[in-house]
Amino acid sequence: MIAICEVKSGFFRCKSPSVGRCIYCGRPFCAEHGVIQADGQEICSRKECVDKRDDLVVHLAYKAAVEERNLTWHCGVESCRAEMTGECVRCHGVFCDRHVEKRTEKVFENKVALQRVASLCDHCYKRRGIWLKM
């Protein structure tokens, strides 16, 4: 059975034959409602999925910059030269006490929303909303 595009086009789903399945939401999409990137990632045109794709590019650049600063045994924040004391559970960067702290975050396990306490830097704490959208 051929999958059909499930991305909404106005009030209704598109229903054209699909060319891919979104890596973020799992919905099949047609050539008009998504892209298959050069690296093989299939991403639909829903706002939530495009936001995740865009955020991931920014996040990977941030992570690389933090790793570079950590090589000098300093906090991952550019202007800070304090010693590293804690690791962010999301980006795995190491920061001083001022730039990583224990915070409550919502996570999904087996489609059940749970609250947990996690050590997060400001960058990772601010991007949680993008990744919680389904």
C-alpha positions, -999 to 999 in steps of 0.1 A, spaced: 0 0 0 14 34 -10 15 60 17 -1 94 11 9 128 23 -5 136 57 5 173 58 -24 196 59 -31 218 29 -57 243 41 -84 225 60 -77 191 46 -47 167 43 -29 168 10 -34 131 1 -7 131 -27 16 101 -29 44 104 -3 81 107 -11 93 105 24 85 102 61 94 130 85 122 122 110 105 144 136 68 137 135 67 105 115 42 117 90 45 108 53 49 138 30 48 146 -7 74 165 -27 55 197 -22 52 194 16 87 183 26 124 179 17 148 150 15 182 166 24 215 156 8 224 136 39 191 116 36 172 133 64 135 135 55 117 165 70 81 177 64 71 213 60 50 215 93 62 245 113 71 224 143 94 202 122 110 230 103 117 247 137 134 216 149 156 213 118 166 250 121 173 247 158 194 216 153 218 236 130 222 263 157 226 238 184 253 218 167 273 251 161 268 260 198 279 225 209 311 228 188 319 262 203 314 249 239 336 218 232 364 241 219 362 263 250 362 232 272 395 221 256 411 250 276 395 237 308 372 267 310 335 272 313 316 267 280 302 302 280 324 324 258 330 353 281 335 332 312 369 320 324 358 302 355 367 266 361 344 238 349 322 223 376 291 207 360 279 191 328 247 198 308 228 166 302 216 178 268 247 192 250 273 175 273 292 208 276 309 216 309 303 248 326 309 267 359 283 268 387 268 301 373 262 287 338 247 252 345 221 245 371 196 219 382 162 226 366 129 208 362 122 196 327 95 176 310 105 145 291 85 119 273 91 82 280 69 57 261 46 86 252 41 95 289 51 130 301 74 129 331 90 157 352 127 152 361 154 173 376 183 178 352 215 198 350 210 222 321 229 251 306 209 282 295 210 274 258 196 239 263 170 251 288 157 277 264 153 253 234 131 227 253 99 242 240 108 235 204 115 198 211 84 192 232 60 201 203 47 170 185 
